[in-house]
Amino acid sequence: RGATLRSHRWRYTRWGEEIEAGNEELYDHLNDPEEHTNLANDPEMQKTMAQMRGEFDMARKTARTTITTQ
């Protein structure tokens, strides 16, 4: 299963539960609004990747907690 987190500038997608080679995407909507270039493996984007991963994991956990408690 895939899920996406979107901020004003970035769109981060993870395919599957865990981080594995090739299952992440990162797009810069400021410079690449049509999502032609996946930046997930770009060494210069690792700080952004870490931030988006953290926000993604937090959002996924919150969504799952909300669903199971209703």
MOTA-V689845 format. One record per helix or strand of 2 or more residues. SS is the DSSP state (H for helix, E for strand). FROM is the first residue (numbers start at 1). TO is the last residue. Records with the same first field share a line. If there is no record, write none. Layout:
SS: FROM-TO, FROM-TO
//
This chain:
E: 2-6, 10-15, 24-28
H: 43-69
//
